[in-house]
């Protein structure tokens, strides 16, 4: 989109998940006028900032450490994504459909039988699995329901156990 209309596109991101959740550093790529305006707003809200962490993050970016880290975690998450896809196919293959995402840290899983999805949602917490309700993802009444299942922070064993618990919760 930015290639077609760079003066109309604003990209907002965060280094928190990439580097450290407690870091709380974000970034904005936007036209200069937008960046200047946002910088003024930030100064009004928080004139002190946190120069220590901002400078440390800048050093990591400039030294190439962030780029190396991105390459490393991209490979790690690709392996985890592939393993999670195999688990979903094995454990939920008869209950649900999904597509392996090209990237990202979660799968969108659509259940063939909405009653099974309802059972999962009503039993998940008791089964030791926290999920956001499928209805929290829909923007209109006729939208498809499903679950967003994250895999990135789980070991392979934890992920497998979670998927097994979801399958058990779906049972009639």
C-alpha positions, -999 to 999 in steps of 0.1 A, spaced: 0 0 0 28 24 9 42 19 -26 11 32 -42 2 60 -17 31 67 6 16 100 17 -16 82 30 -1 51 47 9 50 84 26 19 97 27 14 135 47 -13 151 64 -24 183 97 -38 194 81 -53 225 74 -88 211 105 -89 191 129 -80 218 114 -78 252 77 -73 263 87 -50 291 106 -27 267 75 -9 256 90 8 226 70 13 194 77 30 161 57 48 134 66 49 97 46 77 81 49 109 61 71 136 77 41 158 86 24 130 104 55 121 123 61 157 133 25 160 145 27 128 165 60 138 180 44 170 193 16 150 208 40 127 225 59 156 240 27 170 254 18 136 270 53 125 281 80 151 277 106 129 296 104 98 276 128 70 284 161 79 267 180 50 283 159 23 267 153 43 235 191 48 231 198 11 239 172 0 213 187 24 187 222 9 194 208 -26 189 192 -15 156 223 4 143 247 -24 153 227 -50 133 218 -71 164 181 -66 158 185 -78 122 204 -109 134 178 -116 160 150 -113 135 166 -138 112 171 -163 141 136 -160 155 121 -162 121 136 -196 117 126 -207 152 90 -196 147 88 -212 112 97 -245 128 72 -240 156 45 -230 131 52 -262 111 50 -284 142 18 -267 154 2 -272 120 10 -309 123 -5 -310 158 -37 -292 147 -41 -316 117 -35 -346 139 -57 -336 169 -84 -314 153 -84 -326 117 -119 -340 119 -133 -310 138 -117 -280 123 -102 -264 92 -72 -240 91 -46 -227 68 -9 -225 77 -1 -188 78 28 -175 59 40 -157 90 27 -146 124 24 -163 157 -11 -178 156 -35 -198 135 -71 -190 127 -91 -222 133 -126 -226 120 -148 -254 134 -170 -274 111 -195 -279 139 -204 -248 158 -217 -269 187 -182 -283 191 -169 -248 192 -195 -238 218 -185 -268 240 -148 -258 237 -156 -223 247 -177 -234 277 -152 -260 289 -118 -245 280 -110 -227 312 -119 -258 333 -97 -278 310 -68 -254 318 -68 -236 284 -74 -199 281 -90 -188 248 -107 -156 237 -143 -163 228 -149 -167 191 -176 -140 191 -149 -115 202 -134 -117 167 -165 -112 147 -176 -78 134 -210 -87 121 -236 -113 131 -232 -134 99 -194 -136 102 -177 -169 105 -167 -179 140 -134 -195 150 -105 -194 174 -72 -177 171 -47 -202 185 -12 -189 193 18 -211 194 49 -189 197 54 -189 235 47 -226 240 70 -255 239 61 -283 216 49 -303 246 28 -274 260 12 -268 225 4 -305 221 -12 -307 255 -33 -275 249 -46 -288 215 -54 -322 231 -74 -304 258 -93 -284 232 -101 -317 214 -113 -332 247 -134 -301 254 -151 -304 220 -163 -339 227 -201 -343 231 
